[in-house]
């Protein structure tokens, strides 16, 4: 199978979905959530076989930077599409759909080195929970940005534009904390399964991921405690969410990017 044509068409579909949803947010076109979901789903259908090919071609059981990125973005797109049927999170696709397309194109062009690790049910649980935690918290990051924009607009009495397109601020914040709750549960499962099933979670090649993931866990947990104990909301919630997501992004991709892309190892 030639991966590049699939990746290119998926990229176009993802970008089309993101553009329409973005124009909807700025009230340039009428909302067409069904069409946006269809475009995203078609992109995902083309995305999946490319991921399968890339993972199958990886020299080890643990994929490298670009393959990991496109795999995790496929999970994130799937979570957005499914969650949008129940919660107002489709706007997250404005950022995640194009990123998924870019990751897909990059993975077909840039080599990705894998590493060997015995795949057991425990390690599979760790991998799946880690991927889902990343996907849910990536959506939370985009949701936090939208909450921040909405909060600033309302603070300056700007009630046109995206403020009119988004749900009420209280609803947006409630969805944000629901995403953080789901993400922290999955992240906790990922950390616990890693401690149980990985030989040494603090080995040299894993210590950065472990420390940064624990740091993200502390940030998200503090945010939830602050929310329910002290009523944290608004820009404080936005900053804590984005800070935790930034640490998690470094945990998942930091060393892989440096070693494989910058140092070509």
C-alpha angles and dihedrals in degrees: 000000000000105000099193098068091049091047093047094051091045089051091053092049092048093049092047090052092048094047094051093047090047092051088048090053090054091044095244095125134020117267114268104175093163091055092046091051091047093052091046092047092049089050089050092050088057091040095057099061090048090053091048090051093047094047090046091051093049111114091224138034093253110065123227131243104290095037091048090049095052091044093052092045090053088055091047093051091049092050091049093050094048096040092048088066088066107021134037095253102117090105087071085072089070087076103022099049095058091042089053090051093048092048090050094051091045092051092055092052107034121064115243121203119211131206129220122250130152109254109225130163089258093053089045089054089051092049095047095046090047092051093047092046090052092047096049094044092046087058088047089054092055090044089052091053090052091047089051093050091046092047093050093046093051091045089057092043094248103149099165131080118028093359089069092048098049126075116257115296092247090056092047091051093047090053090047092056092044088056092048090049092051091045095050091050090053092043090051090051090049093051095045093047089048091052091049103040106028116082095230119358089187096053115131095261093047105033095090092052092046095049094045093045090051089048090052090047090054092049095050092044091050089050092053092047090048091049097052098032102038104015097247113185142134120042093351090061090046093053094047092048094050091045092054092046091050091055091047091051090053090047093054101038111011103096094030090057094047096045100039104031106026100030097026094223 
